[in-house]
Amino acid sequence: MKKTKEGYKSPDVGNRLFSMLYGVSKKTLDNRRLLRNAFLGSLKQDKFTVIDPVVSKKFKPQGYTVVAGLSESHAAIHTYHEH
């Protein structure tokens, strides 16, 4: 990522980001609206072009996935409570 006056900017191509977050409450991980809005908001803030439709799936008994096609590539978020 490159630092600019506005903050950090991901390169348009050739970038892979993988994160493992710990200590996130199960309530937050189950909040589909919050996760989807935060995910899409971060893509918009970083000026990626989201291609509709954005696909999401709630798994039972737990877990949530959101996948967005981008003009530049693709992005996804997955929650795994059990790990």
Backbone hydrogen bonds, N-H to C=O, Kabsch-Sander energy under -0.5 kcal/mol:
donor,donor_aa,acceptor,acceptor_aa,energy
2,K,9,K,-2.8
4,T,7,G,-4.2
7,G,4,T,-0.8
9,K,2,K,-2.9
21,L,19,S,-0.5
29,L,25,S,-2.3
30,D,26,K,-1.6
31,N,28,T,-1.3
32,R,30,D,-1.5
35,L,31,N,-2.5
36,R,32,R,-2.7
37,N,33,R,-2.6
38,A,34,L,-2.5
39,F,35,L,-2.5
40,L,36,R,-2.9
41,G,37,N,-2.4
42,S,38,A,-2.1
43,L,39,F,-1.7
44,K,40,L,-2.4
45,Q,41,G,-2.7
46,D,42,S,-1.7
47,K,44,K,-1.7
48,F,43,L,-2.7
50,V,48,F,-0.8
51,I,69,G,-3.3
52,D,50,V,-0.5
55,V,67,V,-2.4
57,K,65,T,-2.3
59,F,63,G,-2.8
64,Y,79,T,-0.6
65,T,57,K,-2.1
66,V,77,I,-2.3
67,V,55,V,-3.2
68,A,75,A,-3.1
69,G,51,I,-0.7
70,L,73,S,-2.6
71,S,49,T,-2.5
75,A,68,A,-2.3
77,I,66,V,-2.3
79,T,64,Y,-2.2
83,H,80,Y,-1.2
